[in-house]
Amino acid sequence: MSLSTKIEQTVALLRQIAADYQPAVFANSYGAEDMVITDLIARHELPIEIFSLDTGRLPAETYTLMQKTSETYPVIPVKVYFPDTVATEEFVAREGINAFYRSVELRKECCRIRKIDPLKRALTGRKAWITGLRREQSPTRTDLGPHEWDSGNGLDKFNPLIEWTEREVWEYIRANDVPYNELHDKFYPSIGCAPCTRAIAVGEDIRAGRWWWENPETKECGLHIKR
């Protein structure tokens, strides 16, 4: 299937979501895939709200992209959700500022406070949410489809780029001058919180830089785990 056909199918799906699943929101984590969807929503003037999660530990380059995105697409403001202050302070006081390195359980608890709980607030009252997930990104995502029921959050979930390849994502970005995170040019194909993300070496899996001290099967923050 050609990229042009995939773009047409993606736009058609986004239009369907905008028409049949209001209110719908797009979760923008400012990865390359998310910037493609942001561009498509803006380019086609689709009535889909966009939000992001600021964990408080994002790389400086991500904040730079957040600002550039607001300047490039002023017609679609991105609402930012932050972790609960008390929960974050209590976790850090109890476990330490970098507790996530000590165990998978502590890492997931940090992700819950900084990402999952804010996500639940962002999805409250929504009928559907849209992500930039792709099937080839991770072993934990191979069974995902373009549309599924998110039982954990109680709404429909759409993954419009699920069949896109890494090459196609970057072909679209370059062809349409879409802003992207500068870390991608420094061998960071997947970008999360600064302490939990590193550059990858030639030949490594594209998710190898995320939580690199864990097994591939556990490399999810919990946002996209089926329940």
MARKELO-113880 format. One record per residue (C-alpha): residue number from 0; residue in three letters; x, y, z. Coordinates in pm, whole numbers, plus 50000, padded with zeros to 5 digits. Each point is the difference from the previous one (the first is absolute). Last residue first. Example, Ala and Ser with C-alpha at 12.3 -4.5 7.8 and 13.67 -1.06 7.14 Angstrom:
2
+------+--------+-------+-------+-------+
! doza ! lumlum !     x !     y !     z !
+------+--------+-------+-------+-------+
!    1 !    ser ! 51367 ! 49894 ! 50714 !
!    0 !    ala ! 49863 ! 49656 ! 50066 !
+------+--------+-------+-------+-------+
This chain:
227
+------+--------+-------+-------+-------+
! doza ! lumlum !     x !     y !     z !
+------+--------+-------+-------+-------+
!  226 !    arg ! 49281 ! 49551 ! 53066 !
!  225 !    lys ! 50206 ! 50076 ! 49692 !
!  224 !    ile ! 50316 ! 50197 ! 50073 !
!  223 !    his ! 50028 ! 50325 ! 49805 !
!  222 !    leu ! 50051 ! 50264 ! 50269 !
!  221 !    gly ! 50173 ! 49755 ! 50231 !
!  220 !    cys ! 50354 ! 50132 ! 49969 !
!  219 !    glu ! 50094 ! 49722 ! 49761 !
!  218 !    lys ! 50333 ! 49824 ! 49972 !
!  217 !    thr ! 49921 ! 49686 ! 50201 !
!  216 !    glu ! 50033 ! 49748 ! 49716 !
!  215 !    pro ! 50320 ! 50164 ! 49873 !
!  214 !    asn ! 50183 ! 49906 ! 50323 !
!  213 !    glu ! 50109 ! 50293 ! 50216 !
!  212 !    trp ! 50325 ! 50199 ! 50033 !
!  211 !    trp ! 49935 ! 50180 ! 49670 !
!  210 !    trp ! 49692 ! 50174 ! 50138 !
!  209 !    arg ! 49956 ! 50153 ! 49652 !
!  208 !    gly ! 50313 ! 50003 ! 49785 !
!  207 !    ala ! 49936 ! 49655 ! 49856 !
!  206 !    arg ! 49664 ! 50111 ! 49860 !
!  205 !    ile ! 50133 ! 50041 ! 49645 !
!  204 !    asp ! 50167 ! 49657 ! 50020 !
!  203 !    glu ! 50379 ! 50016 ! 49984 !
!  202 !    gly ! 50183 ! 49964 ! 49669 !
!  201 !    val ! 50206 ! 50317 ! 50032 !
!  200 !    ala ! 50008 ! 50111 ! 50362 !
!  199 !    ile ! 49715 ! 50164 ! 50189 !
!  198 !    ala ! 49980 ! 50335 ! 50176 !
!  197 !    arg ! 49863 ! 50004 ! 50352 !
!  196 !    thr ! 49663 ! 50043 ! 50169 !
!  195 !    cys ! 49887 ! 49934 ! 50357 !
!  194 !    pro ! 50172 ! 50290 ! 50174 !
!  193 !    ala ! 49875 ! 50247 ! 49733 !
!  192 !    cys ! 49636 ! 49890 ! 50000 !
!  191 !    gly ! 49881 ! 49853 ! 49671 !
!  190 !    ile ! 50155 ! 49996 ! 49655 !
!  189 !    ser ! 50009 ! 49718 ! 49745 !
!  188 !    pro ! 50228 ! 50031 ! 49693 !
!  187 !    tyr ! 50277 ! 50170 ! 50202 !
!  186 !    phe ! 50302 ! 49976 ! 49769 !
!  185 !    lys ! 50111 ! 50365 ! 50026 !
!  184 !    asp ! 49785 ! 50125 ! 49711 !
!  183 !    his ! 49691 ! 49869 ! 50183 !
!  182 !    leu ! 50110 ! 50209 ! 50298 !
!  181 !    glu ! 49909 ! 50313 ! 49803 !
!  180 !    asn ! 49631 ! 49919 ! 50051 !
!  179 !    tyr ! 49790 ! 50062 ! 49691 !
!  178 !    pro ! 49846 ! 50284 ! 49799 !
!  177 !    val ! 49813 ! 49889 ! 49684 !
!  176 !    asp ! 50151 ! 50126 ! 49675 !
!  175 !    asn ! 49738 ! 49815 ! 49792 !
!  174 !    ala ! 50227 ! 49775 ! 49794 !
!  173 !    arg ! 50246 ! 49956 ! 50287 !
!  172 !    ile ! 49739 ! 49897 ! 50254 !
!  171 !    tyr ! 49816 ! 49773 ! 49753 !
!  170 !    glu ! 50317 ! 49815 ! 49901 !
!  169 !    trp ! 50089 ! 49974 ! 50366 !
!  168 !    val ! 49678 ! 49819 ! 50088 !
!  167 !    glu ! 50028 ! 49785 ! 49688 !
!  166 !    arg ! 50348 ! 49881 ! 50093 !
!  165 !    glu ! 49891 ! 49905 ! 50350 !
!  164 !    thr ! 49720 ! 49792 ! 49852 !
!  163 !    trp ! 49629 ! 50078 ! 50010 !
!  162 !    glu ! 49757 ! 49720 ! 50085 !
!  161 !    ile ! 49890 ! 50136 ! 50343 !
!  160 !    leu ! 49998 ! 50359 ! 49879 !
!  159 !    pro ! 49630 ! 50063 ! 50076 !
!  158 !    asn ! 50012 ! 49843 ! 50350 !
!  157 !    phe ! 49649 ! 50058 ! 50136 !
!  156 !    lys ! 49864 ! 49937 ! 50348 !
!  155 !    asp ! 49632 ! 49978 ! 50091 !
!  154 !    leu ! 49902 ! 50071 ! 50359 !
!  153 !    gly ! 49988 ! 49851 ! 50350 !
!  152 !    asn ! 50347 ! 50089 ! 50124 !
!  151 !    gly ! 50114 ! 49650 ! 50090 !
!  150 !    ser ! 49762 ! 49843 ! 49751 !
!  149 !    asp ! 50165 ! 50174 ! 49706 !
!  148 !    trp ! 49795 ! 49867 ! 49710 !
!  147 !    glu ! 50196 ! 49964 ! 49681 !
!  146 !    his ! 50056 ! 50172 ! 49668 !
!  145 !    pro ! 50311 ! 50004 ! 49779 !
!  144 !    gly ! 50116 ! 49666 ! 50142 !
!  143 !    leu ! 50245 ! 49899 ! 50269 !
!  142 !    asp ! 50142 ! 49646 ! 50012 !
!  141 !    thr ! 50359 ! 50099 ! 49923 !
!  140 !    arg ! 50008 ! 50271 ! 50264 !
!  139 !    thr ! 50180 ! 49833 ! 50291 !
!  138 !    pro ! 50273 ! 49873 ! 49768 !
!  137 !    ser ! 50077 ! 50366 ! 49921 !
!  136 !    gln ! 49997 ! 50269 ! 49734 !
!  135 !    glu ! 49899 ! 49781 ! 49704 !
!  134 !    arg ! 49627 ! 50029 ! 50072 !
!  133 !    arg ! 49990 ! 50379 ! 50007 !
!  132 !    leu ! 49851 ! 50214 ! 50277 !
!  131 !    gly ! 49926 ! 50366 ! 49930 !
!  130 !    thr ! 49694 ! 50015 ! 50224 !
!  129 !    ile ! 49637 ! 50112 ! 49972 !
!  128 !    trp ! 49744 ! 50014 ! 50278 !
!  127 !    ala ! 49628 ! 49937 ! 49992 !
!  126 !    lys ! 49674 ! 50091 ! 50173 !
!  125 !    arg ! 50145 ! 50250 ! 50243 !
!  124 !    gly ! 49851 ! 50096 ! 50337 !
!  123 !    thr ! 50322 ! 49930 ! 50187 !
!  122 !    leu ! 50281 ! 49928 ! 49756 !
!  121 !    ala ! 50236 ! 50275 ! 50119 !
!  120 !    arg ! 49938 ! 49913 ! 50363 !
!  119 !    lys ! 50080 ! 49635 ! 49930 !
!  118 !    leu ! 50314 ! 50109 ! 49818 !
!  117 !    pro ! 50115 ! 50196 ! 50305 !
!  116 !    asp ! 49972 ! 49678 ! 50206 !
!  115 !    ile ! 50190 ! 49795 ! 49741 !
!  114 !    lys ! 50287 ! 50240 ! 49939 !
!  113 !    arg ! 50186 ! 50140 ! 50301 !
!  112 !    ile ! 49841 ! 49799 ! 50280 !
!  111 !    arg ! 49962 ! 49676 ! 49808 !
!  110 !    cys ! 50339 ! 50036 ! 49833 !
!  109 !    cys ! 50167 ! 50036 ! 50340 !
!  108 !    glu ! 49814 ! 49692 ! 50120 !
!  107 !    lys ! 50112 ! 49816 ! 49688 !
!  106 !    arg ! 50361 ! 50086 ! 50071 !
!  105 !    leu ! 49959 ! 49894 ! 50363 !
!  104 !    glu ! 49862 ! 49662 ! 49895 !
!  103 !    val ! 50263 ! 49951 ! 49729 !
!  102 !    ser ! 50267 ! 50041 ! 50266 !
!  101 !    arg ! 50287 ! 50219 ! 50116 !
!  100 !    tyr ! 50036 ! 50231 ! 49699 !
!   99 !    phe ! 49652 ! 50145 ! 50053 !
!   98 !    ala ! 50101 ! 50139 ! 50340 !
!   97 !    asn ! 50182 ! 50293 ! 49841 !
!   96 !    ile ! 49879 ! 50284 ! 50227 !
!   95 !    gly ! 49978 ! 49786 ! 50310 !
!   94 !    glu ! 49750 ! 49741 ! 50127 !
!   93 !    arg ! 49803 ! 50166 ! 50280 !
!   92 !    ala ! 50069 ! 50368 ! 49937 !
!   91 !    val ! 49975 ! 49951 ! 49622 !
!   90 !    phe ! 49669 ! 49814 ! 50033 !
!   89 !    glu ! 49857 ! 50254 ! 50246 !
!   88 !    glu ! 50094 ! 50295 ! 49779 !
!   87 !    thr ! 49847 ! 49842 ! 49692 !
!   86 !    ala ! 49674 ! 49910 ! 50176 !
!   85 !    val ! 49974 ! 50351 ! 50148 !
!   84 !    thr ! 50064 ! 50177 ! 49668 !
!   83 !    asp ! 49759 ! 49794 ! 49789 !
!   82 !    pro ! 50170 ! 49948 ! 49668 !
!   81 !    phe ! 49957 ! 50263 ! 49723 !
!   80 !    tyr ! 49759 ! 50024 ! 49705 !
!   79 !    val ! 50073 ! 50227 ! 49703 !
!   78 !    lys ! 49731 ! 50114 ! 49757 !
!   77 !    val ! 50131 ! 50034 ! 49646 !
!   76 !    pro ! 49866 ! 50296 ! 49802 !
!   75 !    ile ! 49881 ! 49913 ! 49649 !
!   74 !    val ! 49974 ! 50320 ! 49790 !
!   73 !    pro ! 50352 ! 50110 ! 50098 !
!   72 !    tyr ! 50160 ! 49711 ! 49809 !
!   71 !    thr ! 50360 ! 50104 ! 49934 !
!   70 !    glu ! 50032 ! 50221 ! 50310 !
!   69 !    ser ! 49840 ! 49748 ! 50235 !
!   68 !    thr ! 50215 ! 49726 ! 49847 !
!   67 !    lys ! 50316 ! 50205 ! 50044 !
!   66 !    gln ! 49929 ! 50039 ! 50371 !
!   65 !    met ! 49939 ! 49630 ! 50051 !
!   64 !    leu ! 50308 ! 49927 ! 49788 !
!   63 !    thr ! 50220 ! 50203 ! 50234 !
!   62 !    tyr ! 49842 ! 49820 ! 50296 !
!   61 !    thr ! 50093 ! 49669 ! 49840 !
!   60 !    glu ! 50358 ! 50116 ! 49941 !
!   59 !    ala ! 50036 ! 50084 ! 50369 !
!   58 !    pro ! 49933 ! 49635 ! 50081 !
!   57 !    leu ! 49685 ! 49918 ! 50200 !
!   56 !    arg ! 50011 ! 49954 ! 50376 !
!   55 !    gly ! 49696 ! 50197 ! 50122 !
!   54 !    thr ! 49768 ! 49734 ! 49863 !
!   53 !    asp ! 49842 ! 50240 ! 49753 !
!   52 !    leu ! 49716 ! 49805 ! 49839 !
!   51 !    ser ! 49866 ! 50131 ! 49671 !
!   50 !    phe ! 49660 ! 50098 ! 49865 !
!   49 !    ile ! 49839 ! 50047 ! 49660 !
!   48 !    glu ! 49635 ! 50066 ! 49917 !
!   47 !    ile ! 49853 ! 49865 ! 49678 !
!   46 !    pro ! 49784 ! 50220 ! 49781 !
!   45 !    leu ! 50194 ! 49928 ! 49678 !
!   44 !    glu ! 50149 ! 50293 ! 49810 !
!   43 !    his ! 50147 ! 49776 ! 49729 !
!   42 !    arg ! 50354 ! 50136 ! 50037 !
!   41 !    ala ! 49966 ! 50036 ! 50377 !
!   40 !    ile ! 49886 ! 49643 ! 50064 !
!   39 !    leu ! 50251 ! 49866 ! 49746 !
!   38 !    asp ! 50287 ! 50199 ! 50154 !
!   37 !    thr ! 49917 ! 49878 ! 50351 !
!   36 !    ile ! 49981 ! 49644 ! 49867 !
!   35 !    val ! 50347 ! 50027 ! 49849 !
!   34 !    met ! 50132 ! 50168 ! 50316 !
!   33 !    asp ! 49870 ! 49707 ! 50202 !
!   32 !    glu ! 50193 ! 49756 ! 49785 !
!   31 !    ala ! 50326 ! 50190 ! 50047 !
!   30 !    gly ! 49957 ! 50009 ! 50377 !
!   29 !    tyr ! 49847 ! 50306 ! 50161 !
!   28 !    ser ! 49800 ! 49808 ! 50262 !
!   27 !    asn ! 49673 ! 50114 ! 49838 !
!   26 !    ala ! 49687 ! 49827 ! 50130 !
!   25 !    phe ! 49721 ! 50079 ! 49751 !
!   24 !    val ! 49653 ! 50070 ! 50131 !
!   23 !    ala ! 49645 ! 49908 ! 49899 !
!   22 !    pro ! 49677 ! 50160 ! 50122 !
!   21 !    gln ! 49855 ! 49888 ! 49775 !
!   20 !    tyr ! 50030 ! 49653 ! 49856 !
!   19 !    asp ! 49803 ! 49996 ! 49675 !
!   18 !    ala ! 50109 ! 50302 ! 49795 !
!   17 !    ala ! 50348 ! 50069 ! 50136 !
!   16 !    ile ! 50073 ! 49628 ! 50013 !
!   15 !    gln ! 49883 ! 49954 ! 49642 !
!   14 !    arg ! 50213 ! 50294 ! 49887 !
!   13 !    leu ! 50303 ! 49850 ! 50175 !
!   12 !    leu ! 49934 ! 49668 ! 49828 !
!   11 !    ala ! 49977 ! 50167 ! 49658 !
!   10 !    val ! 50320 ! 50193 ! 50069 !
!    9 !    thr ! 50179 ! 49676 ! 50086 !
!    8 !    gln ! 49865 ! 49823 ! 49693 !
!    7 !    glu ! 50112 ! 50284 ! 49772 !
!    6 !    ile ! 50343 ! 50006 ! 50163 !
!    5 !    lys ! 50031 ! 49623 ! 49960 !
!    4 !    thr ! 49913 ! 50032 ! 49631 !
!    3 !    ser ! 50263 ! 50269 ! 49952 !
!    2 !    leu ! 50253 ! 49782 ! 50182 !
!    1 !    ser ! 49947 ! 49719 ! 49751 !
!    0 !    met ! 49862 ! 49660 ! 50095 !
+------+--------+-------+-------+-------+
